[in-house]
Amino acid sequence: MYRYQYVAVEVGMANVLSTDHSLMHRDIISAWAAKGWRYRGYLPTKTSWRGALTEVDLIFELACDDPPAKPRIP
């Protein structure tokens, strides 16, 4: 069984001369990995009116011993 956590990350037009904003995802992934979570991918969650990505969820996975729960479908 696995547990999943989602971390919202704002995506924007990073200044080409500044890498601070464009490398933020690496810090987040490294911090979660240090806690034992595995990075699984990302999911676009918001777009601009022009269709450009503005926010994504980074998806992290952690193995656990909990019995599988019956999925709840809204």
mmCIF file of the N, C-alpha and C atoms, coordinates in Angstrom:
data_MODEL
# 
_entry.id   MODEL 
# 
loop_
_atom_site.group_PDB 
_atom_site.id 
_atom_site.type_symbol 
_atom_site.label_atom_id 
_atom_site.label_alt_id 
_atom_site.label_comp_id 
_atom_site.label_asym_id 
_atom_site.label_entity_id 
_atom_site.label_seq_id 
_atom_site.pdbx_PDB_ins_code 
_atom_site.Cartn_x 
_atom_site.Cartn_y 
_atom_site.Cartn_z 
_atom_site.occupancy 
_atom_site.B_iso_or_equiv 
_atom_site.pdbx_formal_charge 
_atom_site.auth_seq_id 
_atom_site.auth_comp_id 
_atom_site.auth_asym_id 
_atom_site.auth_atom_id 
_atom_site.pdbx_PDB_model_num 
ATOM 1   N N  . MET A 1 1  ? 0.834   -1.170 0.000   1.00 0.00 ? 1  MET A N  1 
ATOM 2   C CA . MET A 1 1  ? 0.000   0.000  0.000   1.00 0.00 ? 1  MET A CA 1 
ATOM 3   C C  . MET A 1 1  ? 0.888   1.246  0.000   1.00 0.00 ? 1  MET A C  1 
ATOM 4   N N  . TYR A 1 2  ? 0.405   2.278  -0.620  1.00 0.00 ? 2  TYR A N  1 
ATOM 5   C CA . TYR A 1 2  ? 1.149   3.533  -0.695  1.00 0.00 ? 2  TYR A CA 1 
ATOM 6   C C  . TYR A 1 2  ? 0.285   4.701  -0.246  1.00 0.00 ? 2  TYR A C  1 
ATOM 7   N N  . ARG A 1 3  ? 0.933   5.704  0.324   1.00 0.00 ? 3  ARG A N  1 
ATOM 8   C CA . ARG A 1 3  ? 0.280   6.969  0.642   1.00 0.00 ? 3  ARG A CA 1 
ATOM 9   C C  . ARG A 1 3  ? 0.828   8.001  -0.328  1.00 0.00 ? 3  ARG A C  1 
ATOM 10  N N  . TYR A 1 4  ? -0.021  8.961  -0.667  1.00 0.00 ? 4  TYR A N  1 
ATOM 11  C CA . TYR A 1 4  ? 0.388   10.006 -1.603  1.00 0.00 ? 4  TYR A CA 1 
ATOM 12  C C  . TYR A 1 4  ? 0.164   11.375 -0.995  1.00 0.00 ? 4  TYR A C  1 
ATOM 13  N N  . GLN A 1 5  ? 1.074   12.284 -1.278  1.00 0.00 ? 5  GLN A N  1 
ATOM 14  C CA . GLN A 1 5  ? 0.959   13.672 -0.875  1.00 0.00 ? 5  GLN A CA 1 
ATOM 15  C C  . GLN A 1 5  ? 1.177   14.540 -2.105  1.00 0.00 ? 5  GLN A C  1 
ATOM 16  N N  . TYR A 1 6  ? 0.483   15.656 -2.138  1.00 0.00 ? 6  TYR A N  1 
ATOM 17  C CA . TYR A 1 6  ? 0.557   16.570 -3.274  1.00 0.00 ? 6  TYR A CA 1 
ATOM 18  C C  . TYR A 1 6  ? 1.019   17.931 -2.772  1.00 0.00 ? 6  TYR A C  1 
ATOM 19  N N  . VAL A 1 7  ? 2.010   18.500 -3.442  1.00 0.00 ? 7  VAL A N  1 
ATOM 20  C CA . VAL A 1 7  ? 2.543   19.801 -3.065  1.00 0.00 ? 7  VAL A CA 1 
ATOM 21  C C  . VAL A 1 7  ? 2.335   20.749 -4.234  1.00 0.00 ? 7  VAL A C  1 
ATOM 22  N N  . ALA A 1 8  ? 1.546   21.798 -4.004  1.00 0.00 ? 8  ALA A N  1 
ATOM 23  C CA . ALA A 1 8  ? 1.276   22.780 -5.062  1.00 0.00 ? 8  ALA A CA 1 
ATOM 24  C C  . ALA A 1 8  ? 2.499   23.669 -5.260  1.00 0.00 ? 8  ALA A C  1 
ATOM 25  N N  . VAL A 1 9  ? 2.879   23.842 -6.517  1.00 0.00 ? 9  VAL A N  1 
ATOM 26  C CA . VAL A 1 9  ? 4.019   24.682 -6.875  1.00 0.00 ? 9  VAL A CA 1 
ATOM 27  C C  . VAL A 1 9  ? 3.578   25.636 -7.970  1.00 0.00 ? 9  VAL A C  1 
ATOM 28  N N  . GLU A 1 10 ? 3.823   26.916 -7.734  1.00 0.00 ? 10 GLU A N  1 
ATOM 29  C CA . GLU A 1 10 ? 3.480   27.927 -8.730  1.00 0.00 ? 10 GLU A CA 1 
ATOM 30  C C  . GLU A 1 10 ? 4.515   27.888 -9.853  1.00 0.00 ? 10 GLU A C  1 
ATOM 31  N N  . VAL A 1 11 ? 4.032   27.920 -11.072 1.00 0.00 ? 11 VAL A N  1 
ATOM 32  C CA . VAL A 1 11 ? 4.891   27.917 -12.251 1.00 0.00 ? 11 VAL A CA 1 
ATOM 33  C C  . VAL A 1 11 ? 4.726   29.274 -12.911 1.00 0.00 ? 11 VAL A C  1 
ATOM 34  N N  . GLY A 1 12 ? 5.830   29.929 -13.213 1.00 0.00 ? 12 GLY A N  1 
ATOM 35  C CA . GLY A 1 12 ? 5.718   31.245 -13.826 1.00 0.00 ? 12 GLY A CA 1 
ATOM 36  C C  . GLY A 1 12 ? 6.837   31.483 -14.799 1.00 0.00 ? 12 GLY A C  1 
ATOM 37  N N  . MET A 1 13 ? 6.828   32.660 -15.334 1.00 0.00 ? 13 MET A N  1 
ATOM 38  C CA . MET A 1 13 ? 7.885   33.074 -16.243 1.00 0.00 ? 13 MET A CA 1 
ATOM 39  C C  . MET A 1 13 ? 9.096   33.460 -15.406 1.00 0.00 ? 13 MET A C  1 
ATOM 40  N N  . ALA A 1 14 ? 10.014  32.546 -15.281 1.00 0.00 ? 14 ALA A N  1 
ATOM 41  C CA . ALA A 1 14 ? 11.218  32.813 -14.493 1.00 0.00 ? 14 ALA A CA 1 
ATOM 42  C C  . ALA A 1 14 ? 12.149  33.732 -15.279 1.00 0.00 ? 14 ALA A C  1 
ATOM 43  N N  . ASN A 1 15 ? 12.799  34.615 -14.570 1.00 0.00 ? 15 ASN A N  1 
ATOM 44  C CA . ASN A 1 15 ? 13.791  35.485 -15.174 1.00 0.00 ? 15 ASN A CA 1 
ATOM 45  C C  . ASN A 1 15 ? 14.952  34.609 -15.645 1.00 0.00 ? 15 ASN A C  1 
ATOM 46  N N  . VAL A 1 16 ? 15.329  34.757 -16.869 1.00 0.00 ? 16 VAL A N  1 
ATOM 47  C CA . VAL A 1 16 ? 16.379  33.916 -17.439 1.00 0.00 ? 16 VAL A CA 1 
ATOM 48  C C  . VAL A 1 16 ? 17.699  34.072 -16.679 1.00 0.00 ? 16 VAL A C  1 
ATOM 49  N N  . LEU A 1 17 ? 17.951  35.246 -16.122 1.00 0.00 ? 17 LEU A N  1 
ATOM 50  C CA . LEU A 1 17 ? 19.200  35.483 -15.408 1.00 0.00 ? 17 LEU A CA 1 
ATOM 51  C C  . LEU A 1 17 ? 19.153  35.001 -13.967 1.00 0.00 ? 17 LEU A C  1 
ATOM 52  N N  . SER A 1 18 ? 17.973  34.685 -13.453 1.00 0.00 ? 18 SER A N  1 
ATOM 53  C CA . SER A 1 18 ? 17.839  34.239 -12.066 1.00 0.00 ? 18 SER A CA 1 
ATOM 54  C C  . SER A 1 18 ? 17.336  32.809 -12.045 1.00 0.00 ? 18 SER A C  1 
ATOM 55  N N  . THR A 1 19 ? 18.080  31.914 -11.374 1.00 0.00 ? 19 THR A N  1 
ATOM 56  C CA . THR A 1 19 ? 17.669  30.514 -11.321 1.00 0.00 ? 19 THR A CA 1 
ATOM 57  C C  . THR A 1 19 ? 16.964  30.177 -10.017 1.00 0.00 ? 19 THR A C  1 
ATOM 58  N N  . ASP A 1 20 ? 16.799  31.157 -9.112  1.00 0.00 ? 20 ASP A N  1 
ATOM 59  C CA . ASP A 1 20 ? 16.171  30.879 -7.819  1.00 0.00 ? 20 ASP A CA 1 
ATOM 60  C C  . ASP A 1 20 ? 14.790  30.264 -7.991  1.00 0.00 ? 20 ASP A C  1 
ATOM 61  N N  . HIS A 1 21 ? 13.928  30.911 -8.747  1.00 0.00 ? 21 HIS A N  1 
ATOM 62  C CA . HIS A 1 21 ? 12.557  30.431 -8.920  1.00 0.00 ? 21 HIS A CA 1 
ATOM 63  C C  . HIS A 1 21 ? 12.527  29.139 -9.739  1.00 0.00 ? 21 HIS A C  1 
ATOM 64  N N  . SER A 1 22 ? 13.341  29.059 -10.763 1.00 0.00 ? 22 SER A N  1 
ATOM 65  C CA . SER A 1 22 ? 13.279  27.916 -11.658 1.00 0.00 ? 22 SER A CA 1 
ATOM 66  C C  . SER A 1 22 ? 13.824  26.632 -11.033 1.00 0.00 ? 22 SER A C  1 
ATOM 67  N N  . LEU A 1 23 ? 14.561  26.721 -9.933  1.00 0.00 ? 23 LEU A N  1 
ATOM 68  C CA . LEU A 1 23 ? 15.113  25.527 -9.287  1.00 0.00 ? 23 LEU A CA 1 
ATOM 69  C C  . LEU A 1 23 ? 14.386  25.174 -7.989  1.00 0.00 ? 23 LEU A C  1 
ATOM 70  N N  . MET A 1 24 ? 13.321  25.894 -7.644  1.00 0.00 ? 24 MET A N  1 
ATOM 71  C CA . MET A 1 24 ? 12.596  25.657 -6.401  1.00 0.00 ? 24 MET A CA 1 
ATOM 72  C C  . MET A 1 24 ? 12.078  24.222 -6.315  1.00 0.00 ? 24 MET A C  1 
ATOM 73  N N  . HIS A 1 25 ? 11.636  23.654 -7.424  1.00 0.00 ? 25 HIS A N  1 
ATOM 74  C CA . HIS A 1 25 ? 11.108  22.293 -7.410  1.00 0.00 ? 25 HIS A CA 1 
ATOM 75  C C  . HIS A 1 25 ? 12.163  21.286 -6.949  1.00 0.00 ? 25 HIS A C  1 
ATOM 76  N N  . ARG A 1 26 ? 13.412  21.543 -7.251  1.00 0.00 ? 26 ARG A N  1 
ATOM 77  C CA . ARG A 1 26 ? 14.480  20.625 -6.831  1.00 0.00 ? 26 ARG A CA 1 
ATOM 78  C C  . ARG A 1 26 ? 14.622  20.610 -5.312  1.00 0.00 ? 26 ARG A C  1 
ATOM 79  N N  . ASP A 1 27 ? 14.515  21.781 -4.693  1.00 0.00 ? 27 ASP A N  1 
ATOM 80  C CA . ASP A 1 27 ? 14.588  21.853 -3.229  1.00 0.00 ? 27 ASP A CA 1 
ATOM 81  C C  . ASP A 1 27 ? 13.427  21.104 -2.587  1.00 0.00 ? 27 ASP A C  1 
ATOM 82  N N  . ILE A 1 28 ? 12.234  21.256 -3.146  1.00 0.00 ? 28 ILE A N  1 
ATOM 83  C CA . ILE A 1 28 ? 11.053  20.579 -2.611  1.00 0.00 ? 28 ILE A CA 1 
ATOM 84  C C  . ILE A 1 28 ? 11.211  19.063 -2.739  1.00 0.00 ? 28 ILE A C  1 
ATOM 85  N N  . ILE A 1 29 ? 11.631  18.600 -3.899  1.00 0.00 ? 29 ILE A N  1 
ATOM 86  C CA . ILE A 1 29 ? 11.801  17.158 -4.121  1.00 0.00 ? 29 ILE A CA 1 
ATOM 87  C C  . ILE A 1 29 ? 12.878  16.599 -3.189  1.00 0.00 ? 29 ILE A C  1 
ATOM 88  N N  . SER A 1 30 ? 13.987  17.313 -3.027  1.00 0.00 ? 30 SER A N  1 
ATOM 89  C CA . SER A 1 30 ? 15.057  16.852 -2.141  1.00 0.00 ? 30 SER A CA 1 
ATOM 90  C C  . SER A 1 30 ? 14.594  16.791 -0.689  1.00 0.00 ? 30 SER A C  1 
ATOM 91  N N  . ALA A 1 31 ? 13.822  17.791 -0.254  1.00 0.00 ? 31 ALA A N  1 
ATOM 92  C CA . ALA A 1 31 ? 13.328  17.817 1.128   1.00 0.00 ? 31 ALA A CA 1 
ATOM 93  C C  . ALA A 1 31 ? 12.394  16.639 1.396   1.00 0.00 ? 31 ALA A C  1 
ATOM 94  N N  . TRP A 1 32 ? 11.493  16.346 0.475   1.00 0.00 ? 32 TRP A N  1 
ATOM 95  C CA . TRP A 1 32 ? 10.570  15.216 0.660   1.00 0.00 ? 32 TRP A CA 1 
ATOM 96  C C  . TRP A 1 32 ? 11.320  13.886 0.589   1.00 0.00 ? 32 TRP A C  1 
ATOM 97  N N  . ALA A 1 33 ? 12.319  13.793 -0.286  1.00 0.00 ? 33 ALA A N  1 
ATOM 98  C CA . ALA A 1 33 ? 13.107  12.559 -0.393  1.00 0.00 ? 33 ALA A CA 1 
ATOM 99  C C  . ALA A 1 33 ? 13.862  12.292 0.914   1.00 0.00 ? 33 ALA A C  1 
ATOM 100 N N  . ALA A 1 34 ? 14.342  13.345 1.564   1.00 0.00 ? 34 ALA A N  1 
ATOM 101 C CA . ALA A 1 34 ? 15.050  13.186 2.833   1.00 0.00 ? 34 ALA A CA 1 
ATOM 102 C C  . ALA A 1 34 ? 14.126  12.628 3.919   1.00 0.00 ? 34 ALA A C  1 
ATOM 103 N N  . LYS A 1 35 ? 12.821  12.829 3.755   1.00 0.00 ? 35 LYS A N  1 
ATOM 104 C CA . LYS A 1 35 ? 11.837  12.305 4.709   1.00 0.00 ? 35 LYS A CA 1 
ATOM 105 C C  . LYS A 1 35 ? 11.366  10.899 4.334   1.00 0.00 ? 35 LYS A C  1 
ATOM 106 N N  . GLY A 1 36 ? 11.919  10.348 3.236   1.00 0.00 ? 36 GLY A N  1 
ATOM 107 C CA . GLY A 1 36 ? 11.568  8.992  2.829   1.00 0.00 ? 36 GLY A CA 1 
ATOM 108 C C  . GLY A 1 36 ? 10.519  8.900  1.736   1.00 0.00 ? 36 GLY A C  1 
ATOM 109 N N  . TRP A 1 37 ? 10.052  10.039 1.237   1.00 0.00 ? 37 TRP A N  1 
ATOM 110 C CA . TRP A 1 37 ? 9.033   10.048 0.185   1.00 0.00 ? 37 TRP A CA 1 
ATOM 111 C C  . TRP A 1 37 ? 9.713   9.965  -1.177  1.00 0.00 ? 37 TRP A C  1 
ATOM 112 N N  . ARG A 1 38 ? 9.052   9.325  -2.132  1.00 0.00 ? 38 ARG A N  1 
ATOM 113 C CA . ARG A 1 38 ? 9.579   9.170  -3.489  1.00 0.00 ? 38 ARG A CA 1 
ATOM 114 C C  . ARG A 1 38 ? 8.785   10.068 -4.436  1.00 0.00 ? 38 ARG A C  1 
ATOM 115 N N  . TYR A 1 39 ? 9.491   10.832 -5.256  1.00 0.00 ? 39 TYR A N  1 
ATOM 116 C CA . TYR A 1 39 ? 8.841   11.694 -6.248  1.00 0.00 ? 39 TYR A CA 1 
ATOM 117 C C  . TYR A 1 39 ? 8.262   10.821 -7.354  1.00 0.00 ? 39 TYR A C  1 
ATOM 118 N N  . ARG A 1 40 ? 6.974   11.013 -7.676  1.00 0.00 ? 40 ARG A N  1 
ATOM 119 C CA . ARG A 1 40 ? 6.307   10.193 -8.695  1.00 0.00 ? 40 ARG A CA 1 
ATOM 120 C C  . ARG A 1 40 ? 6.005   10.959 -9.974  1.00 0.00 ? 40 ARG A C  1 
ATOM 121 N N  . GLY A 1 41 ? 5.896   12.269 -9.895  1.00 0.00 ? 41 GLY A N  1 
ATOM 122 C CA . GLY A 1 41 ? 5.591   13.039 -11.093 1.00 0.00 ? 41 GLY A CA 1 
ATOM 123 C C  . GLY A 1 41 ? 4.843   14.311 -10.732 1.00 0.00 ? 41 GLY A C  1 
ATOM 124 N N  . TYR A 1 42 ? 4.258   14.932 -11.747 1.00 0.00 ? 42 TYR A N  1 
ATOM 125 C CA . TYR A 1 42 ? 3.507   16.160 -11.487 1.00 0.00 ? 42 TYR A CA 1 
ATOM 126 C C  . TYR A 1 42 ? 2.199   16.132 -12.258 1.00 0.00 ? 42 TYR A C  1 
ATOM 127 N N  . LEU A 1 43 ? 1.254   16.954 -11.790 1.00 0.00 ? 43 LEU A N  1 
ATOM 128 C CA . LEU A 1 43 ? -0.049  17.059 -12.418 1.00 0.00 ? 43 LEU A CA 1 
ATOM 129 C C  . LEU A 1 43 ? -0.372  18.534 -12.587 1.00 0.00 ? 43 LEU A C  1 
ATOM 130 N N  . PRO A 1 44 ? -0.606  18.988 -13.820 1.00 0.00 ? 44 PRO A N  1 
ATOM 131 C CA . PRO A 1 44 ? -0.994  20.394 -14.006 1.00 0.00 ? 44 PRO A CA 1 
ATOM 132 C C  . PRO A 1 44 ? -2.335  20.649 -13.318 1.00 0.00 ? 44 PRO A C  1 
ATOM 133 N N  . THR A 1 45 ? -2.421  21.727 -12.534 1.00 0.00 ? 45 THR A N  1 
ATOM 134 C CA . THR A 1 45 ? -3.661  22.016 -11.819 1.00 0.00 ? 45 THR A CA 1 
ATOM 135 C C  . THR A 1 45 ? -4.284  23.351 -12.202 1.00 0.00 ? 45 THR A C  1 
ATOM 136 N N  . LYS A 1 46 ? -3.481  24.291 -12.698 1.00 0.00 ? 46 LYS A N  1 
ATOM 137 C CA . LYS A 1 46 ? -4.019  25.588 -13.118 1.00 0.00 ? 46 LYS A CA 1 
ATOM 138 C C  . LYS A 1 46 ? -3.301  26.052 -14.376 1.00 0.00 ? 46 LYS A C  1 
ATOM 139 N N  . THR A 1 47 ? -4.058  26.732 -15.214 1.00 0.00 ? 47 THR A N  1 
ATOM 140 C CA . THR A 1 47 ? -3.484  27.321 -16.421 1.00 0.00 ? 47 THR A CA 1 
ATOM 141 C C  . THR A 1 47 ? -3.959  28.768 -16.548 1.00 0.00 ? 47 THR A C  1 
ATOM 142 N N  . SER A 1 48 ? -3.222  29.543 -17.310 1.00 0.00 ? 48 SER A N  1 
ATOM 143 C CA . SER A 1 48 ? -3.625  30.923 -17.580 1.00 0.00 ? 48 SER A CA 1 
ATOM 144 C C  . SER A 1 48 ? -4.702  30.910 -18.660 1.00 0.00 ? 48 SER A C  1 
ATOM 145 N N  . TRP A 1 49 ? -5.267  32.067 -18.939 1.00 0.00 ? 49 TRP A N  1 
ATOM 146 C CA . TRP A 1 49 ? -6.293  32.150 -19.975 1.00 0.00 ? 49 TRP A CA 1 
ATOM 147 C C  . TRP A 1 49 ? -5.727  31.832 -21.351 1.00 0.00 ? 49 TRP A C  1 
ATOM 148 N N  . ARG A 1 50 ? -4.396  31.870 -21.471 1.00 0.00 ? 50 ARG A N  1 
ATOM 149 C CA . ARG A 1 50 ? -3.749  31.521 -22.737 1.00 0.00 ? 50 ARG A CA 1 
ATOM 150 C C  . ARG A 1 50 ? -3.365  30.048 -22.811 1.00 0.00 ? 50 ARG A C  1 
ATOM 151 N N  . GLY A 1 51 ? -3.572  29.329 -21.725 1.00 0.00 ? 51 GLY A N  1 
ATOM 152 C CA . GLY A 1 51 ? -3.260  27.905 -21.720 1.00 0.00 ? 51 GLY A CA 1 
ATOM 153 C C  . GLY A 1 51 ? -1.900  27.548 -21.151 1.00 0.00 ? 51 GLY A C  1 
ATOM 154 N N  . ALA A 1 52 ? -1.158  28.543 -20.662 1.00 0.00 ? 52 ALA A N  1 
ATOM 155 C CA . ALA A 1 52 ? 0.164   28.282 -20.066 1.00 0.00 ? 52 ALA A CA 1 
ATOM 156 C C  . ALA A 1 52 ? -0.016  27.753 -18.644 1.00 0.00 ? 52 ALA A C  1 
ATOM 157 N N  . LEU A 1 53 ? 0.830   26.833 -18.248 1.00 0.00 ? 53 LEU A N  1 
ATOM 158 C CA . LEU A 1 53 ? 0.777   26.319 -16.881 1.00 0.00 ? 53 LEU A CA 1 
ATOM 159 C C  . LEU A 1 53 ? 1.083   27.430 -15.887 1.00 0.00 ? 53 LEU A C  1 
ATOM 160 N N  . THR A 1 54 ? 0.285   27.514 -14.812 1.00 0.00 ? 54 THR A N  1 
ATOM 161 C CA . THR A 1 54 ? 0.568   28.468 -13.746 1.00 0.00 ? 54 THR A CA 1 
ATOM 162 C C  . THR A 1 54 ? 0.767   27.763 -12.410 1.00 0.00 ? 54 THR A C  1 
ATOM 163 N N  . GLU A 1 55 ? 0.267   26.526 -12.277 1.00 0.00 ? 55 GLU A N  1 
ATOM 164 C CA . GLU A 1 55 ? 0.461   25.771 -11.039 1.00 0.00 ? 55 GLU A CA 1 
ATOM 165 C C  . GLU A 1 55 ? 0.422   24.281 -11.335 1.00 0.00 ? 55 GLU A C  1 
ATOM 166 N N  . VAL A 1 56 ? 1.291   23.543 -10.646 1.00 0.00 ? 56 VAL A N  1 
ATOM 167 C CA . VAL A 1 56 ? 1.306   22.081 -10.750 1.00 0.00 ? 56 VAL A CA 1 
ATOM 168 C C  . VAL A 1 56 ? 1.343   21.490 -9.343  1.00 0.00 ? 56 VAL A C  1 
ATOM 169 N N  . ASP A 1 57 ? 0.880   20.261 -9.212  1.00 0.00 ? 57 ASP A N  1 
ATOM 170 C CA . ASP A 1 57 ? 1.039   19.496 -7.980  1.00 0.00 ? 57 ASP A CA 1 
ATOM 171 C C  . ASP A 1 57 ? 2.184   18.519 -8.186  1.00 0.00 ? 57 ASP A C  1 
ATOM 172 N N  . LEU A 1 58 ? 3.194   18.589 -7.309  1.00 0.00 ? 58 LEU A N  1 
ATOM 173 C CA . LEU A 1 58 ? 4.234   17.566 -7.304  1.00 0.00 ? 58 LEU A CA 1 
ATOM 174 C C  . LEU A 1 58 ? 3.683   16.403 -6.494  1.00 0.00 ? 58 LEU A C  1 
ATOM 175 N N  . ILE A 1 59 ? 3.818   15.186 -6.996  1.00 0.00 ? 59 ILE A N  1 
ATOM 176 C CA . ILE A 1 59 ? 3.233   14.014 -6.356  1.00 0.00 ? 59 ILE A CA 1 
ATOM 177 C C  . ILE A 1 59 ? 4.339   13.183 -5.712  1.00 0.00 ? 59 ILE A C  1 
ATOM 178 N N  . PHE A 1 60 ? 4.144   12.859 -4.422  1.00 0.00 ? 60 PHE A N  1 
ATOM 179 C CA . PHE A 1 60 ? 5.104   12.065 -3.664  1.00 0.00 ? 60 PHE A CA 1 
ATOM 180 C C  . PHE A 1 60 ? 4.427   10.815 -3.132  1.00 0.00 ? 60 PHE A C  1 
ATOM 181 N N  . GLU A 1 61 ? 5.193   9.723  -3.054  1.00 0.00 ? 61 GLU A N  1 
ATOM 182 C CA . GLU A 1 61 ? 4.677   8.414  -2.657  1.00 0.00 ? 61 GLU A CA 1 
ATOM 183 C C  . GLU A 1 61 ? 5.501   7.874  -1.493  1.00 0.00 ? 61 GLU A C  1 
ATOM 184 N N  . LEU A 1 62 ? 4.804   7.221  -0.546  1.00 0.00 ? 62 LEU A N  1 
ATOM 185 C CA . LEU A 1 62 ? 5.465   6.594  0.590   1.00 0.00 ? 62 LEU A CA 1 
ATOM 186 C C  . LEU A 1 62 ? 4.844   5.230  0.815   1.00 0.00 ? 62 LEU A C  1 
ATOM 187 N N  . ALA A 1 63 ? 5.670   4.189  0.864   1.00 0.00 ? 63 ALA A N  1 
ATOM 188 C CA . ALA A 1 63 ? 5.168   2.841  1.140   1.00 0.00 ? 63 ALA A CA 1 
ATOM 189 C C  . ALA A 1 63 ? 4.751   2.776  2.606   1.00 0.00 ? 63 ALA A C  1 
ATOM 190 N N  . CYS A 1 64 ? 3.629   2.125  2.863   1.00 0.00 ? 64 CYS A N  1 
ATOM 191 C CA . CYS A 1 64 ? 3.165   1.975  4.245   1.00 0.00 ? 64 CYS A CA 1 
ATOM 192 C C  . CYS A 1 64 ? 2.536   0.593  4.410   1.00 0.00 ? 64 CYS A C  1 
ATOM 193 N N  . ASP A 1 65 ? 2.344   0.201  5.659   1.00 0.00 ? 65 ASP A N  1 
ATOM 194 C CA . ASP A 1 65 ? 1.816   -1.128 5.960   1.00 0.00 ? 65 ASP A CA 1 
ATOM 195 C C  . ASP A 1 65 ? 0.306   -1.140 6.154   1.00 0.00 ? 65 ASP A C  1 
ATOM 196 N N  . ASP A 1 66 ? -0.346  -0.003 5.948   1.00 0.00 ? 66 ASP A N  1 
ATOM 197 C CA . ASP A 1 66 ? -1.793  0.058  6.123   1.00 0.00 ? 66 ASP A CA 1 
ATOM 198 C C  . ASP A 1 66 ? -2.491  -0.848 5.114   1.00 0.00 ? 66 ASP A C  1 
ATOM 199 N N  . PRO A 1 67 ? -3.592  -1.501 5.523   1.00 0.00 ? 67 PRO A N  1 
ATOM 200 C CA . PRO A 1 67 ? -4.343  -2.313 4.553   1.00 0.00 ? 67 PRO A CA 1 
ATOM 201 C C  . PRO A 1 67 ? -4.985  -1.407 3.515   1.00 0.00 ? 67 PRO A C  1 
ATOM 202 N N  . PRO A 1 68 ? -5.151  -1.908 2.301   1.00 0.00 ? 68 PRO A N  1 
ATOM 203 C CA . PRO A 1 68 ? -5.741  -1.056 1.267   1.00 0.00 ? 68 PRO A CA 1 
ATOM 204 C C  . PRO A 1 68 ? -7.166  -0.660 1.646   1.00 0.00 ? 68 PRO A C  1 
ATOM 205 N N  . ALA A 1 69 ? -7.456  0.602  1.460   1.00 0.00 ? 69 ALA A N  1 
ATOM 206 C CA . ALA A 1 69 ? -8.794  1.114  1.751   1.00 0.00 ? 69 ALA A CA 1 
ATOM 207 C C  . ALA A 1 69 ? -9.647  1.051  0.488   1.00 0.00 ? 69 ALA A C  1 
ATOM 208 N N  . LYS A 1 70 ? -10.929 0.866  0.672   1.00 0.00 ? 70 LYS A N  1 
ATOM 209 C CA . LYS A 1 70 ? -11.850 0.861  -0.462  1.00 0.00 ? 70 LYS A CA 1 
ATOM 210 C C  . LYS A 1 70 ? -11.933 2.285  -1.006  1.00 0.00 ? 70 LYS A C  1 
ATOM 211 N N  . PRO A 1 71 ? -11.712 2.469  -2.304  1.00 0.00 ? 71 PRO A N  1 
ATOM 212 C CA . PRO A 1 71 ? -11.734 3.817  -2.865  1.00 0.00 ? 71 PRO A CA 1 
ATOM 213 C C  . PRO A 1 71 ? -13.122 4.455  -2.702  1.00 0.00 ? 71 PRO A C  1 
ATOM 214 N N  . ARG A 1 72 ? -13.108 5.744  -2.349  1.00 0.00 ? 72 ARG A N  1 
ATOM 215 C CA . ARG A 1 72 ? -14.352 6.509  -2.231  1.00 0.00 ? 72 ARG A CA 1 
ATOM 216 C C  . ARG A 1 72 ? -14.491 7.355  -3.472  1.00 0.00 ? 72 ARG A C  1 
ATOM 217 N N  . ILE A 1 73 ? -15.521 7.109  -4.227  1.00 0.00 ? 73 ILE A N  1 
ATOM 218 C CA . ILE A 1 73 ? -15.731 7.856  -5.469  1.00 0.00 ? 73 ILE A CA 1 
ATOM 219 C C  . ILE A 1 73 ? -16.812 8.905  -5.208  1.00 0.00 ? 73 ILE A C  1 
ATOM 220 N N  . PRO A 1 74 ? -16.455 10.180 -5.396  1.00 0.00 ? 74 PRO A N  1 
ATOM 221 C CA . PRO A 1 74 ? -17.443 11.229 -5.123  1.00 0.00 ? 74 PRO A CA 1 
ATOM 222 C C  . PRO A 1 74 ? -18.600 11.228 -6.098  1.00 0.00 ? 74 PRO A C  1 
# 
